[in-house]
Amino acid sequence: MYEFETKGTCSTKIRFDIVDGNLHSVLFDGGCEGNSKAISALVEGMNAAEVSKKLKGLLCGKRGTSCADQFAGAIEQRL
């Protein structure tokens, strides 16, 4: 299980596995519970690199980042 500490978001940490290039067991600590559960459910089993490309650059208000954007960075770091 890979752990990534987020910066500039309501969530504080993202945990996930990458098996054979695909995402599994994605969990967000904190943040918007419904959104984080939705992201986790939607990306389960998907290709990690493709998910990162889709989520990178999505912003939340004026924060300059978002939980999805931080997740994209975490995936890139892990790959």
Phi and psi in degrees as a GROMACS rama.xvg file:
@    title "Ramachandran Plot"
@    xaxis  label "Phi"
@    yaxis  label "Psi"
@TYPE xy
-89.5207  138.58  TYR-2
-119.776  133.713  GLU-3
-129.328  124.479  PHE-4
-87.015  123.219  GLU-5
-80.8015  161.953  THR-6
-134.311  130.43  LYS-7
80.9175  16.099  GLY-8
-128.991  166.558  THR-9
-69.9087  -34.3866  CYS-10
-73.47  150.334  SER-11
-108.581  -22.1424  THR-12
-154.827  147.847  LYS-13
-126.237  131.793  ILE-14
-117.862  140.892  ARG-15
-165.847  163.928  PHE-16
-117.619  148.908  ASP-17
-122.846  117.483  ILE-18
-122.676  122.864  VAL-19
52.334  37.7022  ASP-20
82.9744  0.261464  GLY-21
-113.846  146.631  ASN-22
-80.0734  141.813  LEU-23
-147.435  151.166  HIS-24
55.4666  48.1524  SER-25
-78.0206  125.994  VAL-26
-135.202  132.086  LEU-27
-106.153  135.523  PHE-28
-94.9543  118.615  ASP-29
79.5469  -169.162  GLY-30
82.9565  -170.257  GLY-31
-75.4298  109.63  CYS-32
-56.5297  -44.7224  GLU-33
-64.0869  -44.1958  GLY-34
-65.6629  -42.9336  ASN-35
-67.8083  -37.4579  SER-36
-65.433  -37.834  LYS-37
-65.4801  -46.9044  ALA-38
-58.6692  -47.4826  ILE-39
-57.6436  -45.3111  SER-40
-68.0867  -41.1649  ALA-41
-68.1595  -34.994  LEU-42
-92.2209  -8.14195  VAL-43
-53.9692  121.966  GLU-44
82.945  -3.91657  GLY-45
-81.879  158.516  MET-46
-63.3848  125.37  ASN-47
-61.8612  -43.5418  ALA-48
-64.2411  -39.4667  ALA-49
-66.2117  -41.0565  GLU-50
-62.703  -44.0372  VAL-51
-59.3388  -43.6918  SER-52
-61.7384  -37.9222  LYS-53
-73.8122  -34.4907  LYS-54
-90.7452  -22.4425  LEU-55
-61.4928  130.249  LYS-56
90.6769  -4.67209  GLY-57
-73.507  128.431  LEU-58
-113.021  154.95  LEU-59
-114.945  104.647  CYS-60
58.9653  -135.62  GLY-61
-98.3645  15.8453  LYS-62
-70.096  -24.6094  ARG-63
82.0384  3.73526  GLY-64
-160.474  -175.51  THR-65
-159.04  172.332  SER-66
-61.2415  -40.5009  CYS-67
-64.3347  -43.4825  ALA-68
-64.1271  -41.4084  ASP-69
-64.2433  -38.7726  GLN-70
-62.491  -42.484  PHE-71
-58.8476  -44.6576  ALA-72
-64.1476  -38.0893  GLY-73
-64.2978  -41.8788  ALA-74
-62.705  -46.6906  ILE-75
-59.1842  -42.9843  GLU-76
-62.5823  -42.1841  GLN-77
-69.8993  -38.7066  ARG-78
